[in-house]
Amino acid sequence: MTAAPPRSPLRSLLGLAAVSLTIAAVVVVAPDPPAGSAGSWQPPSGYVDVETVTLDDGRTLRLWTGPSGCYVESLVAGRSAAAVGTSGGGPEYAVSEILGALVGYLPLREARTVLVGSSAVRADVHAQRFLVAATAVDVADGRVRLTVLDGTGRTLARVTVEITGRG
């Protein structure tokens, strides 16, 4: 077996330079992805965007409801920045602080509106869930008062619920 003659260092450097230029050309010529694709998030199939809340810091939150729970998506300058999912239901009222909002579950299927906190911030109810800015309740409060209304405005329940995730 005979050994191959050694390569010239100049030949290796020229080859490396040619490969580098080719890679640079591909990067420059490659099309930019569509504006909506980067940072674009979608919940699993079957979830629907039902509510949007704008926070004091300029972020927008979206509530997506679906067959097994909900997702809260945070948007910054129109681009998805974070999303948190919750599941469950059952016979108990629940309120959690998520991404700067209060997300609630109401065990009453006929609920259409809820008044949140002592200032009675109004929120529409979608699939037994609601979304309001966390500023609806004083930051020091660990509990929130809910007044649940049906489609005619009749009071269905008045309850005080612990805020999960606060503190």
VENTA-V815982 format. One record per backbone hydrogen bond with DSSP energy under -1.0 kcal/mol. NH is the residue of the N-H (numbers start at 1). CO is the residue of the C=O. Records with the same first field share a line. If there is no record, write none. Layout:
# VENTA-V815982
NH->CO + CO
This chain:
# VENTA-V815982
12->8
13->9
14->10
15->11
16->12
17->13
18->14
19->15
20->16
21->17
22->18
23->19
24->20
25->21
26->22
27->23
28->24
29->25
30->26
37->34
40->37
47->44
48->65
50->63
51->63
53->61
55->59
58->55
60->75
61->53
62->73
63->51
64->71
65->48
66->69
70->86
71->64
72->84
73->62
74->82
75->60
76->79
79->76
81->74
82->74
84->72
86->70
88->68
94->105
96->103
97->164
98->101
101->98
102->132
103->96
104->130
105->94
106->128
111->108
112->149
113->149
114->123
115->147
116->121
117->145
120->117
121->116
123->114
125->112
126->129
129->126
130->104
132->102
134->100
136->133
137->134
141->138
144->161
146->159
147->115
148->157
149->113
150->154
153->150
156->148
157->148
159->146
161->144
163->142
164->95
166->163
